[in-house]
Amino acid sequence: MDKMEFIMKPEVDTIIGNPIEISDRIIYPVIQISILKSNTGNVKGAWIVPVAVVVEEDLEMFLIRLNDENIDFEELFRLVDCYKAKNR
């Protein structure tokens, strides 16, 4: 008898992209990557969605949302700080 495959809840990860430097600003793209797998581990689908951009200017950070989803500002700023620390 064949195993039945069930679709599991998608795995979602938020990622900070490579920074773009323009004049005295640094822009960090923020994307969400989602992967949909079955209970047997087979990938059934994947998608990438731009969520926001974080702009760093004069030692301040600003968030520009690209959709209507609620975004945890502090979490995104923490992710940008981690990205900067890792890539120094």
C-alpha positions, -999 to +999 in steps of 0.1 A: +000+000+000+014+034-009+021+060+017-003+089+018+013+123+016+000+152+037+009+188+032+025+203+063+025+238+076+049+260+055+083+268+069+088+306+068+120+324+073+127+362+072+160+371+056+179+404+053+194+408+018+227+423+008+228+461+015+226+487-012+246+519-005+233+551-020+250+583-009+248+584+029+220+558+031+222+520+034+191+501+022+185+465+034+159+445+015+138+422+037+123+390+022+103+361+035+111+326+020+084+300+025+088+263+017+059+239+017+067+202+023+048+170+027+051+147+057+075+126+037+099+156+032+091+162-005+091+199-014+057+208-028+062+245-034+084+275-025+080+312-028+099+344-020+080+376-010+095+410-005+083+423+028+100+456+036+132+476+033+152+490+062+169+523+055+198+533+077+207+570+076+226+592+100+228+563+126+190+559+125+170+531+110+136+534+093+113+507+081+093+509+049+067+482+046+059+467+012+026+451+022-001+453+048+012+426+071+021+434+107+059+436+110+078+435+142+100+466+139+124+456+167+129+421+153+138+434+119+162+460+133+178+432+154+181+411+122+198+440+104+222+444+134+230+407+133+236+409+095+260+439+100+279+421+128+283+390+107+295+408+076+320+432+091 
